[in-house]
Every structure is written in C-alpha cells, then in structure tokens.
Amino acid sequence: MTMVSYRELVRNCLSQVKEIMPWDLVVRMKENPDLLIVDVREPYEFEAMHIRDSINVPRGILESASEWDYEDTVPVLVQARMREIVVVCRSGNRSALAVQSMQLLGYEHASSLRTGLRGWNDYEEPLWSSAGTLVDEAEADDYFTVKLRADQKAPRPW
C-alpha cells in the first residue's frame, strides 16, 4: 500500500463528494427548514463558535454516531439519511472526509461546506458561542488563524 499525505487524502476524496460554498449554504438554509448542519469539529471547537442550530458530531465518532445501538448514536443523525445535510468543519477538509464516509453509510444528500467555518466567517455570516451569544467577527478571524508551534512545522533541509 502506498502512503499518502493528509492533503492528498483530502484531495483524493474531493472528486467523490459534493461541496457547497458559504453563500450557497445561506440559500439552502432559507429554502430548506429541514436542512441538517453537522459540525464534525471537536467539542471544544464547537463550544467556542458554531453555526446556530447545527449539531456537533465529532469526526472521530461520526460512523458510530450514524448507526443505532452504539453509545455514540445520535438519533437525529441516524434518522437523517434522506435529509439534506451539510457537514462543516474549520476549513473544509474534515468535512469532506466525513461526507465521503457518510456516503458509504447511505447518506445520499450530504455535502461539505467548502472553505469551512473560516469561509463562513469570511462571508460575514454569524457564528454563535455555546452560551448563545454572537461571536465577534474579529474574534472569529483570530480563532481561525492557523497558529503552528515550531515543533509542528516540517523540518527544513538547511
């Protein structure tokens, strides 16, 4: 088996999943009150800021959350196989991988938010804290700015 990088893994799955842009999600939210937004980020990320009325199903438990009879089962998600679903994450990578898994599990109308919540915020759409307060756009900009530590960066050859 050939090893691929994370970027290659995401790039390879993009040809198999549907993506929508933030402005398309705004339209879909208005047109389809039954739309389910599934945020696959970690709980601490979701608590900091999320799209109002979205549900949090972390990527690590998505598959078991999508089925009955598991401790991770999320009933609204299990019952949503025929609903329109938009999966979101920070940048659109985890959500694309999540949609690929969901398609294998029988979710026929799932799509990934291209650009993720960073793009949603750039499009100046609202994000909410778990306390129910509107998150300041500048605070969201700072939150979504990549901040790598030195030990997280690839070694330089020089």
VOMARVO-353808 format. One record per residue: residue in three letters; x, y, z of N, C-alpha, C in turn. Coordinates in nm, 4 decimals. Layout:
BEGIN
+--------+----------+----------+----------+----------+----------+----------+----------+----------+----------+
! residu !     n.xx !     n.yy !     n.zz !    ca.xx !    ca.yy !    ca.zz !     c.xx !     c.yy !     c.zz !
+--------+----------+----------+----------+----------+----------+----------+----------+----------+----------+
!    ALA !        X !        Y !        Z !        X !        Y !        Z !        X !        Y !        Z !
...
+--------+----------+----------+----------+----------+----------+----------+----------+----------+----------+
END
This chain:
BEGIN
+--------+----------+----------+----------+----------+----------+----------+----------+----------+----------+
! residu !     n.xx !     n.yy !     n.zz !    ca.xx !    ca.yy !    ca.zz !     c.xx !     c.yy !     c.zz !
+--------+----------+----------+----------+----------+----------+----------+----------+----------+----------+
!    MET !   0.0841 !  -0.1174 !   0.0000 !   0.0000 !   0.0000 !   0.0000 !   0.0890 !   0.1243 !   0.0000 !
!    THR !   0.0497 !   0.2226 !  -0.0799 !   0.1248 !   0.3461 !  -0.0910 !   0.0745 !   0.4471 !   0.0116 !
!    MET !   0.1678 !   0.5081 !   0.0806 !   0.1313 !   0.6105 !   0.1786 !   0.0975 !   0.7409 !   0.1071 !
!    VAL !  -0.0059 !   0.8082 !   0.1567 !  -0.0409 !   0.9413 !   0.1060 !  -0.0384 !   1.0388 !   0.2229 !
!    SER !  -0.0232 !   1.1653 !   0.1916 !  -0.0275 !   1.2679 !   0.2952 !  -0.1731 !   1.3026 !   0.3243 !
!    TYR !  -0.1942 !   1.3761 !   0.4315 !  -0.3283 !   1.4217 !   0.4664 !  -0.3873 !   1.5044 !   0.3522 !
!    ARG !  -0.3075 !   1.5950 !   0.2972 !  -0.3558 !   1.6789 !   0.1862 !  -0.3969 !   1.5937 !   0.0667 !
!    GLU !  -0.3180 !   1.4912 !   0.0364 !  -0.3524 !   1.4028 !  -0.0754 !  -0.4794 !   1.3235 !  -0.0453 !
!    LEU !  -0.4940 !   1.2796 !   0.0785 !  -0.6136 !   1.2060 !   0.1190 !  -0.7380 !   1.2914 !   0.0964 !
!    VAL !  -0.7318 !   1.4167 !   0.1403 !  -0.8445 !   1.5083 !   0.1214 !  -0.8657 !   1.5343 !  -0.0273 !
!    ARG !  -0.7596 !   1.5654 !  -0.0981 !  -0.7713 !   1.5950 !  -0.2421 !  -0.8338 !   1.4765 !  -0.3170 !
!    ASN !  -0.7946 !   1.3552 !  -0.2823 !  -0.8483 !   1.2364 !  -0.3486 !  -0.9975 !   1.2182 !  -0.3232 !
!    CYS !  -1.0442 !   1.2558 !  -0.2058 !  -1.1860 !   1.2363 !  -0.1758 !  -1.2727 !   1.3468 !  -0.2347 !
!    LEU !  -1.2159 !   1.4615 !  -0.2682 !  -1.2945 !   1.5740 !  -0.3183 !  -1.3663 !   1.5422 !  -0.4494 !
!    SER !  -1.3103 !   1.4524 !  -0.5295 !  -1.3771 !   1.4168 !  -0.6551 !  -1.5008 !   1.3299 !  -0.6306 !
!    GLN !  -1.5161 !   1.2804 !  -0.5082 !  -1.6264 !   1.1906 !  -0.4758 !  -1.7350 !   1.2553 !  -0.3905 !
!    VAL !  -1.7119 !   1.3787 !  -0.3456 !  -1.8091 !   1.4431 !  -0.2580 !  -1.8571 !   1.5747 !  -0.3181 !
!    LYS !  -1.9768 !   1.6107 !  -0.2806 !  -2.0325 !   1.7389 !  -0.3236 !  -1.9913 !   1.8442 !  -0.2214 !
!    GLU !  -1.9500 !   1.9595 !  -0.2710 !  -1.9170 !   2.0723 !  -0.1842 !  -2.0082 !   2.1895 !  -0.2194 !
!    ILE !  -2.0394 !   2.2697 !  -0.1196 !  -2.1127 !   2.3936 !  -0.1443 !  -2.0368 !   2.5080 !  -0.0788 !
!    MET !  -2.0570 !   2.6261 !  -0.1307 !  -1.9908 !   2.7452 !  -0.0788 !  -2.0774 !   2.8079 !   0.0304 !
!    PRO !  -2.0190 !   2.8932 !   0.1143 !  -2.0964 !   2.9557 !   0.2220 !  -2.2235 !   3.0258 !   0.1735 !
!    TRP !  -2.2159 !   3.0990 !   0.0634 !  -2.3339 !   3.1694 !   0.0147 !  -2.4428 !   3.0718 !  -0.0315 !
!    ASP !  -2.4012 !   2.9546 !  -0.0800 !  -2.4998 !   2.8521 !  -0.1155 !  -2.5672 !   2.7953 !   0.0093 !
!    LEU !  -2.4910 !   2.7809 !   0.1165 !  -2.5485 !   2.7315 !   0.2416 !  -2.6507 !   2.8309 !   0.2955 !
!    VAL !  -2.6228 !   2.9595 !   0.2842 !  -2.7196 !   3.0610 !   0.3280 !  -2.8521 !   3.0408 !   0.2542 !
!    VAL !  -2.8439 !   3.0200 !   0.1243 !  -2.9644 !   2.9978 !   0.0430 !  -3.0337 !   2.8689 !   0.0855 !
!    ARG !  -2.9580 !   2.7608 !   0.1017 !  -3.0167 !   2.6312 !   0.1381 !  -3.0854 !   2.6391 !   0.2744 !
!    MET !  -3.0275 !   2.7149 !   0.3674 !  -3.0881 !   2.7302 !   0.5000 !  -3.2229 !   2.8001 !   0.4906 !
!    LYS !  -3.2346 !   2.8950 !   0.3998 !  -3.3612 !   2.9671 !   0.3816 !  -3.4637 !   2.8807 !   0.3092 !
!    GLU !  -3.4172 !   2.8056 !   0.2100 !  -3.5083 !   2.7264 !   0.1268 !  -3.5514 !   2.5952 !   0.1902 !
!    ASN !  -3.4689 !   2.5395 !   0.2777 !  -3.4978 !   2.4077 !   0.3338 !  -3.4908 !   2.4109 !   0.4866 !
!    PRO !  -3.6039 !   2.4321 !   0.5535 !  -3.6029 !   2.4358 !   0.7001 !  -3.5665 !   2.3014 !   0.7636 !
!    ASP !  -3.5680 !   2.1940 !   0.6844 !  -3.5335 !   2.0606 !   0.7342 !  -3.3837 !   2.0306 !   0.7191 !
!    LEU !  -3.3087 !   2.1243 !   0.6634 !  -3.1647 !   2.1062 !   0.6439 !  -3.0970 !   2.0779 !   0.7775 !
!    LEU !  -3.0090 !   1.9794 !   0.7788 !  -2.9333 !   1.9452 !   0.8999 !  -2.7880 !   1.9845 !   0.8782 !
!    ILE !  -2.7360 !   2.0668 !   0.9679 !  -2.5947 !   2.1052 !   0.9626 !  -2.5219 !   2.0261 !   1.0703 !
!    VAL !  -2.4236 !   1.9486 !   1.0264 !  -2.3467 !   1.8629 !   1.1160 !  -2.2048 !   1.9173 !   1.1236 !
!    ASP !  -2.1650 !   1.9591 !   1.2422 !  -2.0323 !   2.0146 !   1.2666 !  -1.9447 !   1.9016 !   1.3203 !
!    VAL !  -1.8417 !   1.8636 !   1.2460 !  -1.7586 !   1.7485 !   1.2838 !  -1.6307 !   1.7882 !   1.3578 !
!    ARG !  -1.6238 !   1.9119 !   1.4032 !  -1.5073 !   1.9532 !   1.4822 !  -1.5166 !   1.8950 !   1.6231 !
!    GLU !  -1.4121 !   1.9105 !   1.6971 !  -1.4090 !   1.8626 !   1.8353 !  -1.5023 !   1.9474 !   1.9221 !
!    PRO !  -1.5535 !   1.8902 !   2.0316 !  -1.6475 !   1.9649 !   2.1166 !  -1.5957 !   2.1015 !   2.1619 !
!    TYR !  -1.4680 !   2.1139 !   2.1955 !  -1.4175 !   2.2439 !   2.2406 !  -1.4230 !   2.3471 !   2.1276 !
!    GLU !  -1.4047 !   2.3024 !   2.0033 !  -1.4146 !   2.3936 !   1.8895 !  -1.5589 !   2.4381 !   1.8692 !
!    PHE !  -1.6507 !   2.3419 !   1.8802 !  -1.7929 !   2.3704 !   1.8636 !  -1.8413 !   2.4672 !   1.9710 !
!    GLU !  -1.7981 !   2.4457 !   2.0955 !  -1.8390 !   2.5326 !   2.2059 !  -1.7926 !   2.6760 !   2.1841 !
!    ALA !  -1.6743 !   2.6927 !   2.1267 !  -1.6208 !   2.8272 !   2.1039 !  -1.7058 !   2.9039 !   2.0028 !
!    MET !  -1.7433 !   2.8366 !   1.8929 !  -1.8256 !   2.9017 !   1.7901 !  -1.8752 !   2.7990 !   1.6901 !
!    HIS !  -1.9976 !   2.8210 !   1.6462 !  -2.0606 !   2.7299 !   1.5508 !  -2.1768 !   2.8008 !   1.4805 !
!    ILE !  -2.2278 !   2.7360 !   1.3770 !  -2.3467 !   2.7872 !   1.3096 !  -2.4668 !   2.7532 !   1.3964 !
!    ARG !  -2.5521 !   2.8513 !   1.4173 !  -2.6711 !   2.8317 !   1.5009 !  -2.7531 !   2.7131 !   1.4489 !
!    ASP !  -2.8025 !   2.6332 !   1.5427 !  -2.8868 !   2.5161 !   1.5169 !  -2.8127 !   2.3982 !   1.4534 !
!    SER !  -2.6810 !   2.4060 !   1.4430 !  -2.6052 !   2.2899 !   1.3957 !  -2.5888 !   2.1918 !   1.5108 !
!    ILE !  -2.5584 !   2.0667 !   1.4765 !  -2.5311 !   1.9669 !   1.5805 !  -2.3841 !   1.9288 !   1.5739 !
!    ASN !  -2.3284 !   1.8944 !   1.6870 !  -2.1879 !   1.8572 !   1.6943 !  -2.1751 !   1.7054 !   1.7013 !
!    VAL !  -2.1128 !   1.6495 !   1.5992 !  -2.0805 !   1.5071 !   1.5956 !  -1.9332 !   1.4991 !   1.5556 !
!    PRO !  -1.8430 !   1.4901 !   1.6539 !  -1.7002 !   1.4916 !   1.6222 !  -1.6627 !   1.3854 !   1.5186 !
!    ARG !  -1.5707 !   1.4197 !   1.4322 !  -1.5263 !   1.3314 !   1.3240 !  -1.4871 !   1.1931 !   1.3764 !
!    GLY !  -1.4273 !   1.1884 !   1.4922 !  -1.3793 !   1.0614 !   1.5469 !  -1.4879 !   0.9609 !   1.5804 !
!    ILE !  -1.6122 !   1.0067 !   1.5981 !  -1.7217 !   0.9138 !   1.6300 !  -1.8315 !   0.9151 !   1.5245 !
!    LEU !  -1.8080 !   0.9825 !   1.4142 !  -1.9132 !   1.0021 !   1.3135 !  -1.9782 !   0.8716 !   1.2686 !
!    GLU !  -1.8980 !   0.7729 !   1.2372 !  -1.9537 !   0.6484 !   1.1836 !  -2.0416 !   0.5770 !   1.2859 !
!    SER !  -1.9971 !   0.5667 !   1.4095 !  -2.0808 !   0.5011 !   1.5110 !  -2.1983 !   0.5894 !   1.5519 !
!    ALA !  -2.1836 !   0.7206 !   1.5443 !  -2.2940 !   0.8125 !   1.5753 !  -2.4046 !   0.8013 !   1.4705 !
!    SER !  -2.3697 !   0.7517 !   1.3524 !  -2.4630 !   0.7410 !   1.2402 !  -2.5425 !   0.6113 !   1.2392 !
!    GLU !  -2.5213 !   0.5272 !   1.3392 !  -2.5858 !   0.3957 !   1.3453 !  -2.6539 !   0.3768 !   1.4804 !
!    TRP !  -2.7608 !   0.2968 !   1.4826 !  -2.8271 !   0.2611 !   1.6084 !  -2.7385 !   0.1657 !   1.6885 !
!    ASP !  -2.7641 !   0.1599 !   1.8173 !  -2.7060 !   0.0611 !   1.9083 !  -2.5596 !   0.0837 !   1.9442 !
!    TYR !  -2.5161 !   0.2080 !   1.9423 !  -2.3825 !   0.2433 !   1.9900 !  -2.3966 !   0.3512 !   2.0962 !
!    GLU !  -2.3033 !   0.3560 !   2.1873 !  -2.3053 !   0.4617 !   2.2874 !  -2.2932 !   0.5994 !   2.2241 !
!    ASP !  -2.2351 !   0.6050 !   2.1059 !  -2.2170 !   0.7322 !   2.0352 !  -2.3367 !   0.7689 !   1.9482 !
!    THR !  -2.4378 !   0.6824 !   1.9376 !  -2.5519 !   0.7051 !   1.8491 !  -2.6139 !   0.8423 !   1.8712 !
!    VAL !  -2.6329 !   0.9155 !   1.7618 !  -2.7021 !   1.0442 !   1.7636 !  -2.8307 !   1.0235 !   1.6831 !
!    PRO !  -2.9441 !   1.0021 !   1.7523 !  -3.0684 !   0.9665 !   1.6827 !  -3.1054 !   1.0576 !   1.5663 !
!    VAL !  -3.0922 !   1.1883 !   1.5827 !  -3.1291 !   1.2791 !   1.4736 !  -3.0430 !   1.2538 !   1.3500 !
!    LEU !  -2.9191 !   1.2144 !   1.3693 !  -2.8304 !   1.1847 !   1.2568 !  -2.8653 !   1.0506 !   1.1934 !
!    VAL !  -2.8910 !   0.9508 !   1.2748 !  -2.9280 !   0.8186 !   1.2221 !  -3.0527 !   0.8310 !   1.1344 !
!    GLN !  -3.1455 !   0.9123 !   1.1760 !  -3.2731 !   0.9263 !   1.1052 !  -3.2659 !   1.0234 !   0.9864 !
!    ALA !  -3.1483 !   1.0767 !   0.9593 !  -3.1359 !   1.1821 !   0.8576 !  -3.0810 !   1.1326 !   0.7237 !
!    ARG !  -3.0814 !   1.0036 !   0.7002 !  -3.0210 !   0.9518 !   0.5769 !  -3.0823 !   1.0099 !   0.4487 !
!    MET !  -3.2071 !   1.0460 !   0.4523 !  -3.2727 !   1.1003 !   0.3328 !  -3.2869 !   1.2534 !   0.3381 !
!    ARG !  -3.2379 !   1.3159 !   0.4465 !  -3.2438 !   1.4619 !   0.4590 !  -3.1250 !   1.5254 !   0.3885 !
!    GLU !  -3.1410 !   1.6510 !   0.3550 !  -3.0280 !   1.7287 !   0.3063 !  -2.9402 !   1.7624 !   0.4266 !
!    ILE !  -2.8122 !   1.7305 !   0.4145 !  -2.7166 !   1.7531 !   0.5226 !  -2.5980 !   1.8314 !   0.4679 !
!    VAL !  -2.5540 !   1.9300 !   0.5434 !  -2.4294 !   1.9986 !   0.5122 !  -2.3362 !   1.9763 !   0.6307 !
!    VAL !  -2.2195 !   1.9219 !   0.6007 !  -2.1200 !   1.8923 !   0.7030 !  -2.0173 !   2.0044 !   0.7031 !
!    VAL !  -1.9855 !   2.0533 !   0.8233 !  -1.8923 !   2.1651 !   0.8353 !  -1.7783 !   2.1311 !   0.9306 !
!    CYS !  -1.6665 !   2.1976 !   0.9089 !  -1.5514 !   2.1900 !   0.9992 !  -1.4803 !   2.3255 !   0.9908 !
!    ARG !  -1.3593 !   2.3309 !   1.0326 !  -1.2848 !   2.4577 !   1.0325 !  -1.2526 !   2.5062 !   0.8914 !
!    SER !  -1.2005 !   2.4148 !   0.8062 !  -1.1508 !   2.4581 !   0.6751 !  -1.2131 !   2.3857 !   0.5565 !
!    GLY !  -1.2888 !   2.2808 !   0.5814 !  -1.3482 !   2.2043 !   0.4734 !  -1.2804 !   2.0719 !   0.4469 !
!    ASN !  -1.1734 !   2.0425 !   0.5189 !  -1.1029 !   1.9154 !   0.4984 !  -1.1691 !   1.8002 !   0.5739 !
!    ARG !  -1.1857 !   1.8163 !   0.7049 !  -1.2506 !   1.7099 !   0.7829 !  -1.3915 !   1.6845 !   0.7339 !
!    SER !  -1.4604 !   1.7912 !   0.6947 !  -1.5986 !   1.7743 !   0.6481 !  -1.6031 !   1.6958 !   0.5172 !
!    ALA !  -1.5080 !   1.7166 !   0.4290 !  -1.5040 !   1.6401 !   0.3037 !  -1.4829 !   1.4920 !   0.3337 !
!    LEU !  -1.3891 !   1.4612 !   0.4219 !  -1.3657 !   1.3213 !   0.4596 !  -1.4890 !   1.2620 !   0.5274 !
!    ALA !  -1.5566 !   1.3433 !   0.6076 !  -1.6771 !   1.2968 !   0.6761 !  -1.7877 !   1.2653 !   0.5763 !
!    VAL !  -1.8052 !   1.3507 !   0.4766 !  -1.9091 !   1.3262 !   0.3755 !  -1.8787 !   1.1983 !   0.2980 !
!    GLN !  -1.7531 !   1.1747 !   0.2693 !  -1.7162 !   1.0511 !   0.2000 !  -1.7601 !   0.9292 !   0.2817 !
!    SER !  -1.7348 !   0.9313 !   0.4119 !  -1.7796 !   0.8217 !   0.4989 !  -1.9311 !   0.8131 !   0.5036 !
!    MET !  -1.9959 !   0.9270 !   0.5139 !  -2.1419 !   0.9285 !   0.5218 !  -2.2056 !   0.8716 !   0.3954 !
!    GLN !  -2.1467 !   0.8999 !   0.2813 !  -2.1987 !   0.8430 !   0.1568 !  -2.1923 !   0.6910 !   0.1607 !
!    LEU !  -2.0829 !   0.6371 !   0.2113 !  -2.0698 !   0.4917 !   0.2237 !  -2.1736 !   0.4348 !   0.3199 !
!    LEU !  -2.2159 !   0.5166 !   0.4158 !  -2.3155 !   0.4740 !   0.5145 !  -2.4594 !   0.4997 !   0.4684 !
!    GLY !  -2.4765 !   0.5464 !   0.3462 !  -2.6107 !   0.5616 !   0.2910 !  -2.6705 !   0.7008 !   0.2954 !
!    TYR !  -2.5932 !   0.8005 !   0.3295 !  -2.6432 !   0.9389 !   0.3296 !  -2.6328 !   0.9912 !   0.1870 !
!    GLU !  -2.7471 !   1.0062 !   0.1216 !  -2.7488 !   1.0382 !  -0.0207 !  -2.7441 !   1.1879 !  -0.0504 !
!    HIS !  -2.7741 !   1.2702 !   0.0475 !  -2.7848 !   1.4143 !   0.0224 !  -2.6921 !   1.4937 !   0.1144 !
!    ALA !  -2.5725 !   1.4423 !   0.1354 !  -2.4754 !   1.5102 !   0.2217 !  -2.3740 !   1.5853 !   0.1366 !
!    SER !  -2.3407 !   1.7052 !   0.1793 !  -2.2374 !   1.7830 !   0.1130 !  -2.1490 !   1.8486 !   0.2177 !
!    SER !  -2.0338 !   1.8917 !   0.1743 !  -1.9338 !   1.9532 !   0.2618 !  -1.9296 !   2.1034 !   0.2357 !
!    LEU !  -1.9160 !   2.1809 !   0.3426 !  -1.9011 !   2.3254 !   0.3277 !  -1.7575 !   2.3565 !   0.2860 !
!    ARG !  -1.7418 !   2.3898 !   0.1585 !  -1.6092 !   2.4262 !   0.1081 !  -1.5643 !   2.5534 !   0.1793 !
!    THR !  -1.4432 !   2.5588 !   0.2210 !  -1.3800 !   2.6673 !   0.2980 !  -1.4145 !   2.6607 !   0.4459 !
!    GLY !  -1.5072 !   2.5732 !   0.4840 !  -1.5398 !   2.5537 !   0.6248 !  -1.5904 !   2.6790 !   0.6938 !
!    LEU !  -1.5806 !   2.6769 !   0.8259 !  -1.6292 !   2.7904 !   0.9043 !  -1.5413 !   2.9134 !   0.8877 !
!    ARG !  -1.4172 !   2.8927 !   0.8458 !  -1.3335 !   3.0103 !   0.8143 !  -1.3969 !   3.0874 !   0.6996 !
!    GLY !  -1.4388 !   3.0162 !   0.5961 !  -1.5045 !   3.0808 !   0.4828 !  -1.6397 !   3.1388 !   0.5200 !
!    TRP !  -1.7111 !   3.0678 !   0.6065 !  -1.8405 !   3.1167 !   0.6556 !  -1.8205 !   3.2518 !   0.7247 !
!    ASN !  -1.7190 !   3.2588 !   0.8087 !  -1.6879 !   3.3839 !   0.8790 !  -1.6397 !   3.4903 !   0.7806 !
!    ASP !  -1.5570 !   3.4529 !   0.6835 !  -1.5104 !   3.5486 !   0.5823 !  -1.6273 !   3.6055 !   0.5025 !
!    TYR !  -1.7311 !   3.5252 !   0.4843 !  -1.8507 !   3.5694 !   0.4129 !  -1.9408 !   3.6525 !   0.5051 !
!    GLU !  -1.8939 !   3.6734 !   0.6270 !  -1.9600 !   3.7557 !   0.7287 !  -2.0950 !   3.7002 !   0.7723 !
!    GLU !  -2.0993 !   3.5668 !   0.7824 !  -2.2177 !   3.5017 !   0.8369 !  -2.1960 !   3.4798 !   0.9861 !
!    PRO !  -2.3028 !   3.4774 !   1.0646 !  -2.2882 !   3.4727 !   1.2101 !  -2.2427 !   3.3378 !   1.2633 !
!    LEU !  -2.1640 !   3.3453 !   1.3679 !  -2.1223 !   3.2289 !   1.4460 !  -2.1646 !   3.2543 !   1.5903 !
!    TRP !  -2.2034 !   3.1479 !   1.6584 !  -2.2574 !   3.1591 !   1.7934 !  -2.1744 !   3.0768 !   1.8905 !
!    SER !  -2.1616 !   3.1254 !   2.0129 !  -2.0938 !   3.0506 !   2.1184 !  -2.1928 !   2.9521 !   2.1794 !
!    SER !  -2.1414 !   2.8579 !   2.2579 !  -2.2320 !   2.7635 !   2.3243 !  -2.3166 !   2.8334 !   2.4298 !
!    ALA !  -2.2762 !   2.9535 !   2.4713 !  -2.3556 !   3.0324 !   2.5662 !  -2.4705 !   3.1043 !   2.4963 !
!    GLY !  -2.4772 !   3.0925 !   2.3627 !  -2.5855 !   3.1544 !   2.2886 !  -2.5598 !   3.2985 !   2.2504 !
!    THR !  -2.4347 !   3.3414 !   2.2589 !  -2.4021 !   3.4788 !   2.2223 !  -2.3355 !   3.4825 !   2.0854 !
!    LEU !  -2.3579 !   3.5901 !   2.0132 !  -2.2976 !   3.6103 !   1.8833 !  -2.1475 !   3.6319 !   1.9021 !
!    VAL !  -2.0674 !   3.5620 !   1.8232 !  -1.9217 !   3.5745 !   1.8309 !  -1.8786 !   3.6923 !   1.7440 !
!    ASP !  -1.7955 !   3.7786 !   1.7989 !  -1.7428 !   3.8928 !   1.7258 !  -1.6620 !   3.8435 !   1.6060 !
!    GLU !  -1.6817 !   3.9058 !   1.4915 !  -1.6152 !   3.8633 !   1.3684 !  -1.4625 !   3.8664 !   1.3813 !
!    ALA !  -1.4083 !   3.9675 !   1.4466 !  -1.2629 !   3.9773 !   1.4653 !  -1.2126 !   3.8640 !   1.5550 !
!    GLU !  -1.2909 !   3.8292 !   1.6572 !  -1.2551 !   3.7169 !   1.7441 !  -1.2535 !   3.5871 !   1.6641 !
!    ALA !  -1.3517 !   3.5703 !   1.5761 !  -1.3566 !   3.4513 !   1.4918 !  -1.2382 !   3.4496 !   1.3948 !
!    ASP !  -1.2046 !   3.5655 !   1.3372 !  -1.0879 !   3.5732 !   1.2481 !  -0.9630 !   3.5240 !   1.3195 !
!    ASP !  -0.9423 !   3.5729 !   1.4419 !  -0.8259 !   3.5316 !   1.5196 !  -0.8308 !   3.3821 !   1.5502 !
!    TYR !  -0.9486 !   3.3323 !   1.5872 !  -0.9645 !   3.1898 !   1.6211 !  -0.9296 !   3.1007 !   1.5023 !
!    PHE !  -0.9677 !   3.1409 !   1.3832 !  -0.9460 !   3.0580 !   1.2644 !  -0.8092 !   3.0775 !   1.2004 !
!    THR !  -0.7290 !   3.1711 !   1.2522 !  -0.5937 !   3.1899 !   1.2014 !  -0.5064 !   3.0740 !   1.2485 !
!    VAL !  -0.4390 !   3.0108 !   1.1536 !  -0.3526 !   2.8965 !   1.1862 !  -0.2359 !   2.9452 !   1.2703 !
!    LYS !  -0.2137 !   2.8763 !   1.3806 !  -0.1051 !   2.9108 !   1.4722 !  -0.0261 !   2.7835 !   1.5023 !
!    LEU !   0.0768 !   2.7573 !   1.4211 !   0.1587 !   2.6386 !   1.4400 !   0.2751 !   2.6671 !   1.5341 !
!    ARG !   0.2995 !   2.5719 !   1.6243 !   0.4195 !   2.5784 !   1.7074 !   0.5382 !   2.5336 !   1.6217 !
!    ALA !   0.6575 !   2.5664 !   1.6646 !   0.7775 !   2.5291 !   1.5892 !   0.7874 !   2.3773 !   1.5707 !
!    ASP !   0.7475 !   2.3010 !   1.6738 !   0.7596 !   2.1555 !   1.6636 !   0.6519 !   2.0920 !   1.5752 !
!    GLN !   0.5567 !   2.1708 !   1.5277 !   0.4531 !   2.1200 !   1.4381 !   0.4874 !   2.1431 !   1.2915 !
!    LYS !   0.5925 !   2.2189 !   1.2662 !   0.6320 !   2.2511 !   1.1301 !   0.7299 !   2.1454 !   1.0775 !
!    ALA !   0.7205 !   2.1193 !   0.9476 !   0.8108 !   2.0226 !   0.8848 !   0.9549 !   2.0692 !   0.8995 !
!    PRO !   1.0464 !   1.9762 !   0.9266 !   1.1877 !   2.0135 !   0.9360 !   1.2370 !   2.0723 !   0.8045 !
!    ARG !   1.3208 !   2.1724 !   0.8145 !   1.3788 !   2.2357 !   0.6970 !   1.5097 !   2.1656 !   0.6649 !
!    PRO !   1.5406 !   2.1476 !   0.5361 !   1.6632 !   2.0750 !   0.4984 !   1.7918 !   2.1521 !   0.5212 !
!    TRP !   1.7851 !   2.2807 !   0.5537 !   1.9074 !   2.3587 !   0.5722 !   1.9395 !   2.3824 !   0.7130 !
+--------+----------+----------+----------+----------+----------+----------+----------+----------+----------+
END
